[in-house]
Amino acid sequence: MIRKDLQRVGFKVHFQVMDFSSLIQKIDNPPYDWTRFAGLSGGVEPHFGKKVWHSSEGFTCVPKTKSALDPWEARIDSIFDAE
């Protein structure tokens, strides 16, 4: 379904199944192969997504950073930090 939707707007999609640790190696180490798409979830409780979305976890759009670099990242951090 995702491939068909992306093809409709002009993307050429090559589907490849990959184990999670290989995916992380590709997107978390130079040369940062961000051409991968993955579905990440943490369950029904949104707070379980902190490991993916909080800038201190180093898995945001700018790899290996430990703090928010953009206002939108700071806003996400503040949401996850609110108790």
Secondary structure, 3 states (H helix, E strand, C coil): CHHHHHHHCCCCCCCCCCCHHHHHHHHHCCCCCCCCCCCCCCCCCHHHHHHHHCHHHCCCCCCCCCCCCCHHHHHHHHHHHCC
